[in-house]
């Protein structure tokens, strides 16, 4: 039970909550009323430190007045502009700003409204690219086990989280998955990138042999899967995956919805690992979580490959009513200003070692079977209770909330990735609360 709540002040029946056990939650709601900097405030006035940057999106911390002011100005100037056959200056300005910080060569930007839309957009671009280049047989899409790519039909299909797929039996045909890289036997408690597992990238060769390279359009992976509790890639794994894709003419898509915008101490994970994909999906931190927005970054090869036919012809029959929405662009530009002025896209590199050591200090606590980290991402994995996966994790999560820490639960694991403004004292506070909760619940 949640200890801190104001009873009989809110009706919860009408709101069907996403990715939530609704009946369980509504018996004892956990509610935030405001936020500032590194902290949420609960409805009963308690401060709760944000250990997960909201949902991996509040990279610059909460309550940024600069972003709010930019949104207000934009709403009073141009609240909406059609995105089909029309435009507005901020859309082009925002795209130019994003191209400046993108990995070299990924300087063509298609705007969406979320990570899920970015993924579906990237998959469609990949299919359209091959068709436009005379390889219409390339229709197969390859995801990875334990991957999360949003909740559209495309993202759900290439995603590899079983619970996200089980209830939705009608998914895209022609989809397959390579093996995940989580290996507790060889890599438990590895610091940063695991030593073992680069050879797992060769599983793509198995699918090439099975289906034929001429049928495969793209492979999509998260450089560091986050929703399945932070799985850093083994050393050399992403480089090997890039090589295999190049060998067989397969497009490589990085889903950087979580890892983008400073999460690893570089602007994007592609920079951190030194591997450039053909397409890159983003969202979340693009506006500091304030206004829904996403973007797909495309290479010149992919973009120019679709710029064919008569100039009057639409090159890609795809888009959204709210693509490059004026308020989202205003929020995004203000966010990029903050990132630049405060050096937040690279700040994580200066505190990553402290973060790593603090996380691994929890080793040896009851039922802790693994700890993982990469940049300012980290996870602690607990052994499940017999026959009740997730129960121990849930109890720890609730105890943390009651004692002042918000973090993301994934089964019996906890994924953490604080705002990029985090200080060492905040990290100490997070680890103290989590460590106490693990000891109490064990």
Phi, psi and omega in degrees: 000144174282129185279327188253108175198157176260111186287152172060032179243353183215137175267128188251357189294320190287328185277114175270106190280144180279146176043046184219140169284092191301314183295319179295312183300315188288347173285335181205076186297145172250108192236133173259145180245336179199173180205149178204128177063241182267000191234142162270159169242127180282169184296340177260016171088010179275147173274133179233115183290138183273101181273356184226020179049050185071250170244061180066021190238337185271069188293327183263012182083168188273157171071035181285107184294330180298321178288316180300318180295321179295320178294316180299315179300317183293319179298326180276348181258307179211101186281332179203145172221138180298141183261354178258119177066006177220169179202184174213153189301323184299327180300317181287323177297316181296317179299319179296319180295320178293319180298329180295328183258357182289157171305144185307127178098342179262067189244023173242126194238126176246123187272140176231195182238358183193171176294321179300316179293324178298317180296309180300324178296313181297320178297318179292321177299318180299315179296316181294323180299311181295321179297317180294338182254024171076019179236056184295346178286346179278088182240351185277140179244137184242124172252199181221142175305143180068011176275151174236125182227040178084191191237010170291168180297325177292310181296322177294322182293314180278344177293158184235027176262114191302315183297330180287342186254332195302319186279349187243080191289339179266093178245180182295139173283168175067034178241140176221173186223139170271166183291151174282175185247005182286117186221090181293331182298317185258335192238012181303136178064024174295143177261130184064229182279134177296152179284329190252139171126001179303329182293345179294339175297334181292351176298336175296325177298326177299318181287327175297317179294325182286314188257337186093129181301329184291353178256353188258122180273313188203155170243132179239130177218153165277129176306317172229102177304132182252319186291337173261031169073055165056094180242086180302142180288142174301153180302128179087353185295309183293324177298318179295320179297320177298317181297318181292319178298316179298319181301323187251009178069028181262135177285141177252125179247127171261126172270101182252030178300322178269315189279349182286158173067053166093001187297331181254009182089008173225162181306318180220160177298329177303322176292317184298316184267352180069032180231123182256122178279177175274330177221148181220125180263140179219166174184222174041265185293355183297331175235021183059026178076011186274314180234131179305128180195148174212169179207142171254124176266129182240147174287161176300322181302313182289312181300308184292333177295341177261351180273064183233168180082184180301143181298336181279356184271136174294126186279328182223111181279075185198149177158180185225149177308320186259016173303129180056043177303137184306318181290325177295318178296319178298316178296320181294317179295318177297322178295315179298325176299316179296314178305316182290311185296327184256003177063032188285338181290343178236357184299326182303330181297329184281344183239001184297322181294319177296317177301313180301311183293324178295316177301312185287350174291345178278354177300136181099349175289159184304131173069007176282116183252347178195151172223134183228151178207154173196120185059229176260033172248146179199159179212147173239126182249131179253154172290136180286158171289152182304117174075004183225075180296132177094345184292314178296319179298318180297316181296321177294316180301315180295318179298320177299315179300316182295335182252007167110025178223128171259129174215167182266126177264135174227093187066241177255021176245158179235122179260130180230144178194090190287167172307151185288355176273004185303141174251167181300324179296325176293318179298317178300318180297316180299312183291327177295315180293315181295316179299317178297320181295318179300317180295321181291317186284330183306000000 
